Amino acid sequence: MSKDHVIKSLLSDKVSMTPNGFIADQLSPEQFEACHELFFDKILDIRASDISGIEGYGEFDEECNTPYRTCEEFLIGTFADDQEGYWYNWKEMFETTPLEHEFYEKYLQEMKDRIPYCEGRRDLVYNNTFFINMITDGKTEVGFPDWSRSGISDFLLDFATMDLNKPYLRIPELLFAYCKRRDIVIPDFQERFLCMAYYKGIDVLRWHASIDDTESCFYIMRSIGELKDRMYAL
């Protein structure tokens, strides 16, 4: 069975892999605020998938297996310098790109400090919830057509990715209020969100550094640096 077929078998009928609509990136902040609960509903529908037959953490390979045994191995292993492929010896970028070693080490440690809050939290994640990768009609539908980065992690990774993409939309603030209205309890919400956000933030930061996208690097660093105050104000 292909990767997409396996993932489809995990998803409920509430989650569409072939949605109708337009790219969610086209929504204005006002339009998103008006329909943000629809996005949150669908991410929680992904989270509700039964993954009892899948072990481990990390992005799926083509057979929908995961490469890491624990959350700690997943989050830290992502930044190994000796891995094969695109990221082999990636830390050389500290000398040649906008990627700052001190910044990376600071937020890698912030992530590591919070891993215990996320250990054991295993959910199906889309892991690509940048608005350009989601389709919506702005009213009743949000869908997810490209599952190439999907895998197993704390489901808050999908919300943290949305916030990293567009921090001015105030995703964690809206999510906190959404959960309060619906009596949804997310244990250790702030610490888990920060852990996932720092993980995704420094991962995306090194990607933009690798293509010499200096403007995006500074934007991401500012967003990461401001997040803790936002979270602890909730």
Disulfide bonds with the S-S distance in Angstrom:
none
